Amino acid sequence: MYGSNGVQLTTSNKGVLVSWLDSDNDEPTLKFAERTAAAWTPPVKVASGEDWFVTEADTPSVLRLSNGTLVAGQKIARQEVT
């Protein structure tokens, strides 16, 4: 994976968030920014991992709950241990 992909926009009563996957040192990294009255905030790194299951169908996202809490989700590839 190179560059950024998986862009998601979410809205709440507080505003708009954009989240995306970036490639930091060849490791998928979930980042987000928030739209303010003046501009977008600087990107914030949420999480990263070598064991992420990344496809175009399963893009991660960041959203704000009604109580103001930010939540994020991403699938992780796990190997079954037998």
C-alpha positions as CSV (number, residue, x, y, z in Angstrom):
1,M,0.0,0.0,0.0
2,Y,1.4,3.4,-1.0
3,G,0.0,6.8,-0.3
4,S,-3.4,7.4,1.1
5,N,-6.7,5.6,0.5
6,G,-10.0,4.6,2.0
7,V,-11.2,8.2,2.6
8,Q,-14.4,8.4,4.8
9,L,-16.4,11.4,5.7
10,T,-18.6,11.3,8.8
11,T,-20.8,14.0,10.3
12,S,-22.2,14.7,13.7
13,N,-23.9,17.7,15.4
14,K,-20.4,19.0,16.2
15,G,-19.1,18.9,12.6
16,V,-17.4,16.9,9.9
17,L,-14.5,14.4,10.3
18,V,-12.5,12.9,7.5
19,S,-10.5,9.7,8.1
20,W,-8.2,7.7,5.8
21,L,-5.5,5.1,5.7
22,D,-1.9,6.3,5.1
23,S,1.2,4.3,4.6
24,D,3.8,5.2,7.3
25,N,7.0,3.1,6.8
26,D,4.9,0.6,4.8
27,E,2.6,0.1,7.7
28,P,-1.1,1.0,7.4
29,T,-1.9,4.0,9.6
30,L,-5.4,5.3,10.3
31,K,-5.5,9.1,10.5
32,F,-8.3,11.7,10.8
33,A,-8.8,15.5,10.7
34,E,-11.8,17.6,11.7
35,R,-13.2,20.6,9.9
36,T,-13.3,23.8,11.9
37,A,-14.8,27.1,10.9
38,A,-11.5,28.2,9.4
39,A,-9.9,25.0,8.0
40,W,-9.1,21.4,8.5
41,T,-7.2,20.5,11.7
42,P,-3.7,18.8,11.2
43,P,-4.0,15.0,10.8
44,V,-4.1,12.9,13.9
45,K,-2.7,9.4,14.0
46,V,-5.2,7.0,15.5
47,A,-3.5,3.7,15.2
48,S,-1.4,1.5,13.0
49,G,-0.5,-2.1,12.6
50,E,1.2,-4.7,10.4
51,D,-1.6,-7.2,11.1
52,W,-4.4,-5.0,9.6
53,F,-6.7,-6.6,7.0
54,V,-6.9,-3.8,4.4
55,T,-9.3,-4.0,1.4
56,E,-11.3,-1.5,-0.6
57,A,-14.5,-3.0,0.8
58,D,-13.5,-2.8,4.5
59,T,-12.2,0.8,5.0
60,P,-11.6,2.1,8.5
61,S,-13.4,5.1,9.8
62,V,-13.5,7.6,12.7
63,L,-16.8,9.0,13.9
64,R,-18.1,11.0,16.8
65,L,-20.9,9.6,19.0
66,S,-23.7,11.8,20.2
67,N,-21.9,12.3,23.6
68,G,-18.8,13.6,21.8
69,T,-16.7,10.5,22.1
70,L,-14.5,9.7,19.0
71,V,-14.5,6.0,18.0
72,A,-12.6,4.2,15.2
73,G,-12.8,0.8,13.7
74,Q,-10.4,-1.4,11.5
75,K,-10.4,-5.1,10.8
76,I,-7.3,-7.0,12.0
77,A,-6.1,-10.2,10.4
78,R,-5.7,-12.9,13.0
79,Q,-4.3,-16.4,12.6
80,E,-6.2,-19.2,14.2
81,V,-4.1,-21.0,16.8
82,T,-4.8,-24.7,17.0
